[in-house]
Amino acid sequence: MQTIRYELDAEGIATITFDAPGSPVNTMTLQWQADFAEAVAQVLADKDKIKGVLLASAKTTFFAGAELKSVLQLTAADAAEGFARIEAMKKGFRQLETFGRPVVSLLGGAALGGGWEVALIGHARFALDDPKIKFGTPEVTLGLIPGATGITKTVRLLGLMGANPYLVEGRLFGPREALDLGLVTGLGGSPEALRTMALEWIAAHPNAVQPWDRKDYRMPGGTPASPKIAMGLAVAPAMLNAKTRGLYPAPQAVLETMVEGALVDYDTATRIESRKLARIMVGQNAKNMITAFFFNLNAIRAGKSRPEGFPKWKPAKVGVLGAGMMGAGIAHANAMRGIASVLKDVSLERAEAGKAHSRKLSDKAIARGRSDAVKQAKLLALITPTADTADLKGCDLIIEAVFEQRELKAQVTREAEPMLAEGGVFASNASSLPISRLAIASRAPERFVGLHFFSPVDKMKLVEIIRGRQTSDET
């Protein structure tokens, strides 16, 4: 096996270690699928010698999920073959969890997508107590569904209502939340501690089975036939369509799979899941979302679009022209990252109203337990409202966010640009006006750039950097 190591010690503990060569993470490549089938076959052959099985990783993460490059190559003609491969892999999952010995997953790092589905093979899961670690099935954010038992198992563990945010929305969760949800069995402070806890659990549960394989199993919260669940499901498709506007097939497919699977036995439910995944993964929507939100986004984060030879730069002081919804949002985004901002408008009252937007957002964060009064005070102290252009003096970056009028933008450019620190950059938030045309008003067009935020800024992560004809590589 190339991606998996199998070891059986003298105490009867079989350890399956995922370790893809030459890769920082483990993924469900075709080679891994073949190796996993071989590892399961070895476990079944050694059954009489085995007291328990550990699923572990040699990487800093447990498992990263599907190998997405291969998904981009799929066409509609590949759906049947894709279904067969999904079913073959899940057959190995099922064999391992039903062969009559306890199986425990050791989660020393993140387990996302297919990686979390691998973790769910275990009758128990022990995770490192680290808030930076994330678990979950975010497939819908890439146009896919958690079709390797993720939907079927999560619904049977949390119930239809409880599973909804984690499956339909792709919400992630940390070890502590996983423990509260009952998705992990315990937390440990080190990999060694996880192994010790797992061995103790194996000794105490020699006849472990999955919850849904017990004769007394009942779905948490009830099945779709339950009156309360039925009432919620009656409006769920309409509510989901209102959010997606019918443009994203993956969330709808997840909801369908959840409900259909909850009406049948476990094995039939996983087959429904495979069929839905095989259909959706060959569609163009999935390819577009994977390209945009995985490959392109990772390339941007890695700085592949940056000109070479220039170090990363963070401004110490930013001027924002216009305290409307956009300008106020930009100032808030700067403050959230510890950057001081001067928020200028035609009157102090308007500028202060723009700053009040940050207070409103931080009040909401406090109400949700994501901030406190001390953090709010520090945040608001970073935003200085003003009507005086002189307060912009020394800014490393000035961003104009005034109305989409060429004359107005030219006017504020001429007024504010002289306030820039030496080598400072002037940016326009223009969305429809050509940056090269706007740069005509600049005395240094090589340091003039488009910086287009999307509204509402606090929710929209996308920012466009638009280069004008004279914009320098350094800018």
N, C-alpha and C positions, 0 to 999 in steps of 0.2 A: 504493500500500500504506500502511496506517495504522499498523501495528505493526512493520514491517520496512523497513530501508533497504538498497538494493542498489547497490553501486558496483563498477565495473570499471576498474582503473587501466591506465596505459600499459604496465606490465610484465606484464600478463595475470593479475593477482591480483584475483579477485572476492571482495568482502567482503559477507557477509550479516550485518547488525547488527540485533539484536532490541532494540526500544525502544518499549514500549507507552506511548502518551501518557497523561499524568495518573495514572500508577501507578508506585510505587517498585520494582515487580518485573515481570518478564515471565511471563505465564501462557498456557496453551493455550486461549484463548477461541476461539469460532467465527470471529471476525475474524482472529485470528492464524493459524488453520488455513487460511483462505482466502488470506491474505497469503503464507504459506509455500508453498502450491501455486503461487502466482504467481511467487514468487522462484525456485523450482526450474525453472519453465517458462522463465524468463529465462536461467538458467544453461545450460539445455540449448540454447537458441537461440544463446547466445554461446560454445558449446563450442569452436569453432575458434580463438577469441581467448583462451581461458582456459588458464593454466598450473596454476592451483590455486585452491582456495576456502577462505576463512577464515570460521568461524562465531564471531561476537563479540556482546557485549552492551554497551549504553550505560548499564546500571545498575550498582550496586555489587555485585549478584549476577549470575550468568550467567543462570539461569532457575529459576523457582520451581515449575514443574510445572503440574498440571491446575487448571482453574478450578472450584473445589469447589461454589460456589453453584449452578451449573447441575445438578450431580449430585443435589442435594437435590430437584429438581423432577421427576426421572425416575420413571416407573412401569414396570411389567412390559411394558406395550404399547410402550415405547420401546426395547426391547432390540434389535430388528432394525435400527432406524435408528442406534442407537448402534454396533452392529457395523459398519455401512457407513461411518460417519464415522471410526471407528478405522482401518479398512482403507484409506480414502482418504488419511488422514494418513501412514500407514506406507508407502503407495505412494510418496509424495514423499520420505520418508526413504531408501527403497531406490533410487529414481532418482538421488538425489544421491550415494550412496555407490558406485554402479555406472556412472556416466556416463563413466568413463575418465580422470578427473583426481584428483589428491590433494586430500582435504578435511581441514582441521585445525580443531579446536575450541580457542578461546582462553578458558581458564577463569580469569577475574579475580575470581571470587567463587563463592558456593555454587551448586551444581547439584543439586537434589533432585527425586525423583520423575520426572515427565515431563521435567524440566529435565536430569537426568542422562541420560535416554534421548535427548534432543536432542544432548547432548555426545557420545554414543556413535555418532552418525552419522559423526563424524570418523574417518579412518584413523589419525590421531594426535591426542593431546590434550596441551596444555601448560598447566600450572596455576601460579597464583601460590603461592609458598612461604610460606603463612601458616597456622599451626595452627588459627586460628579458623574457617577455611573448612571446610565440610563437603560431602561428596558422598554419593550413594547413593539407594536406592529404598525409602523408609519406608512405602510404600502400605499394607502389612498393618496398620500401627498405626492406620489410618483405615478399615479394612474393605474396602480395595481391593487390586488386584494391579498390578504394573508391566507393564501390557499394551501399551505402545507400543514393543515390542522389548526392553524391559529384561530380562525373564526369558530370552528366547531368546539374546540376546547375552552376558549374564553367564555363563550356563551354558557357552557355547562359548568364553568367555575364561578362566574359572576352573575349569571342570569341575563336575560335579554336587555333589561333596562340598565343594569350595572355595566354590561359590556359595551354599550352603545358608544360612549365617548372614546373608548380605547380602540374601537374597531372602525366605526363610521368616520370619526374625526382623526384617527391616527394619533391620539394623545399619548405621549411618553410619560414614564413614571420612574422614580428612583427606588432604591432598595427599601427605604422606610415605608413609602406608600405601598410597595409590593407586599411588604410584610402585613400592613394594615388590611390589605385586600385579600390576604390569604394566598397570594400568588407565589410567595417564597415561604419556606418553612422556618428559616432562621437567618440571622446575620452574624458575621464574624469579623474580627479585626485583622485577619491575615489569611493568606491561602492555606497555611498550615492549620489554622483554626477551623477553616471550612472543611478540610479533609477529616479532621478529628470529629467534628459534629456529624459529618456524613456517615462515618464508620459507626458511630454510636447509634445513629438513626437506623442504619441497616441492621444492626444487631437487635434492635428493639422492634423492627417491622419485617420479619423474614418472609411474610406472606403478603407484602404490599400489592395493592391494585389501584388503578385509577378510580376516582370517585364515580365516574359514569359506568364503570364495570361492576359496581356493587349492586346487589339486588334491591337494596333499600334506597337507591339514588332517586332524588327528586330535584328538578331544576330550580335553582334559587329564584324566588319571585313568581314562579309559575310559568306554564307553557303559553303559546299564543292563544290557546283555548280559554285561558283564565280571563274572567271578565275585566279585571283591571288592566291586564296586559293587552287584551283585545281592543280596549278603548284607546290606549296609547298608539297601538299599531294602525288604527283606523286613520289617524291624522299624520303619522310619521312620514309617509311618502310625500305628502304635500308640503310638510315643513322642510323636508330635505330638499325638495325641488326648489323651494323658495330661496334656499341658501346657494344651491349650485346653479340655478336657472337652467337646469337640464344640460349644462355644458360639460359636466364631469360624470362619466358613467361609473367610475369606480365606487364612490360612496353608495350609489343606488344598488350596485351589484353586491356590496357588502351587506346592506340591509336585507336584500332578497335572500342571500345565503344564510344569514342569521335566522330569519323567520322560517324558511323552508327546512333548514337543518334542525330546528327546535321541534319540528313536528314528526320527525322520524328517528330511527335508532342511530347510534353513533356511526357505524360503518357506512350507512346510507348517506348520512350527513356529510361525511368527509368526501364521498364521491360527488355529491352536489357541489361541494366546495371546489373540487378539482375541475369540474366542468366549467364553472364560472371563471376560474382563473385562466384556464386554457383559452377561453373565448376572449377575455379582456386583454391578455398579455400580447395578443397578435394584432391588436387594434392600433390605429395611428395616434389616438389620444395618449396612450401609455408611452409610446415612443417620444412624442413631443414633450411630455412632462419629465420623463427620465433625462432627456437631453438638456432641457432648460434648468430643471431644479436639482439635478445631480451632477452631471458632467460639466455643464457650463458654469454652474454656481461654484463648484469645487475649483474649476480653473481660475475663476475670478478671485476666490479666496487665496489661492496659491500665488496670485500676482502675475499670472501668465500674460495678462494684457498690459502690464506695466513696462515702460521702456527700461532697458537695462542700464545699470550704472548709477542709479539714483536711490538713495536710502529711503525707507519709509519715513513719513513726516506727519506730525500731529500739531495743529495750530494751538497756540496758547490762548489766543484771544480772537474771537470771530465777531464780525459785525453782521447784523441781519437787517436789511432795509425792508420795511413793511411789516406791521404787527398784526396782519389779518390771520386767518386760519392757517395759511401756509407758513408765513413768517414765524408765527408763534410756535407752530409745530417744529420748525427747524431749530429755533432757539431751545426748545425743550429737548430735542434729540441731542443737541450739543451738551446741554447741562447733564443729561443722563450719562454722558461719557466723560464727565468731569472737565468740560471745556467752557471757559467763561465766554459769555455772549453779551454783546450790546445790542439791544432790540430797539431800533429807531423807527419812529413814525412821524407824521406831520404835527402831532400834538402829544404831550406827555400822557394825556388821558388815554389816547388810543394805544400808546406803547404799554401802559400799565394794564390795560385790558388784555393785551396780548400775553403779558406775563401771568395774568390771572388764569390763563388756559393751563399753564403748568401747575398752578395750585390745584385746579380742578382735577387734573390727571393724577397728581400725587395724592390727593384726598381719596380718590378711588383706589389707588394702590394700597393706602393705609387700611381702608375698609376691607380689602381682600387679604390683608395680612402679608402683603408683599413689600411694605415699607413701614416707616415709623416717623414720628415727629422730628427726630434728629436728622434723619436722612432727608426729609422734606425741606428742613431749614437750610441744609447744605446745598440742596438742589436749587432752591429759589435764590440763594445768595449768588449763584453763578450767572443769573440773568439780570442785566441792568437796563431798565426801560429809559428811554430818552427821546427828546425831540431835537437835541443839539448835535449837529454833525461833528462838532469838535470832539465829542465823546468817543468817536470811532478811531481817534488817533492811536496808532501803534498796533492796529489789528493785523494779524498775519493773513487773514482771509476775510473778505467781505462778500456776502451773498445777497444779491438783490432779489426780493420776492414781491415786487409791486405788480400792478395790473399789466396785462398783456397789451401794452401800448408802446410802440417803438420810441415815440418822442419822450414819454415819461421815463422809460428805462434809460434812454440816453442822458436825460437830465440828472437822474440820481447817480448814474455812473460818473459823470463829470464832477458832481458835488462830493461824492464819497471817496473816489479813487485816490485823491491826494492824501487822504488820512492813512493809507496803508503803510505798514512798516516797510523798510527797505527789502525788496525782493518779494513782497506780499502778492497775493493772488486775488483777482476780482472775478467773481462767479455770478452767472445769471441763472435764475431758476426758470427761464423761459421754456415754455412747452411747445409753442407753435412758431416762434420767430427764429429765423436762422441766426446762429451764434456769430458767424462771420460778419453778418450785417450789423449786429449789435456791437461788435468789437470796434466798429468804426469810431464810436464815441470814446473809446479808450485811448489813453496816451501811451499805453504799453500793451498792445494787442497780443504780444507773445505771452503775457501773463493774464490773459482773459480766457475764461473757459465756461462751458455750460455745466451746471450742476442741477439736474432736474429731479426734485423730490416728488413723490406722489402723495395725494391726500386720502385719508388722514395720515400725517407723517408718523405718528406714534404706532400705527398699525401696519403701514406699508414699508417693507424692508428694502424694496427696490429703489436704487438711486442711479440715474443715468449720468455719466460723465461724457460731455460732448466737446469734441475738439474742433476749434475753429481753424481756418486756413493758416493762420499765423501762430496758433498756440504752440509753445515750445514743448519739447519732450520733458523738460524739467517740471513745467507746470502740470 
